[in-house]
Amino acid sequence: MPNGENGLTVALKTIAAPHTAFEALSVAPTWGWAFLISVILGALGTLLSVPAALHSVAASLAHQMAINPTRALMSGVQRHQIVASTLIAVRFGWALVPLVLLITAFVQTVILLIFNAVGRGRGNFKTLWASVMNIAIPGFGFYLLLGGIIAIIRGPGAYNSALDSFLAMPSLAWFAPHAATATVAFLSTFNPFSIWAFALTALAMVTVARTTWVNAYLASALILVLAALVSMWGGARS
């Protein structure tokens, strides 16, 4: 069977039969199809969420212009330029999906390589990179796609701040909706798709790298917590 078909089969099995998929990746690491699927799903989800994101960003910028002393002193032209450039970035955010995925996958692979070395595993960059990229289908692609679908269902009017965006997806943030934005952002990272990716990452470390479950869970937990901290940093700046 051609390599492309093998890659597609493995990508699909990451969802339906992950252990079988990771066993295959440990022998023949393929990630092209997984990357393509994740990018398509992620870009589509990002496009669907553009109206909601535009509404949220516009409302947030208006609020910042009113309370930020520095921006309050800006001229009308300067304010307009800031708003216009920001909204353009939001409209074309979907184009950055491949780059974001590649950077995220690289960081995660490096983390897994470190734990692979500590745990004296059998993984290498190729096998762990391929594993991370296939896990990105649910952890990255499905997550962004569902976020876009939710945005369409709720409508742009439901997104008036970054807080609304963090609370849109079912997550631990639902248990603390009135907390500070940074806290909500941190908790929002713990959602069904991140937990799914957490479990798959641990399974990949055990199956592909042949490390212990303790090592696997620690590696997976670090990736999840780092993602939450990055989200928290973004929430604090919004």
Salt bridges, closest charged atoms under 4 A:
GLU23 OE2 - HIS19 NE2 3.66
GLU23 OE1 - ARG210 NH2 3.45
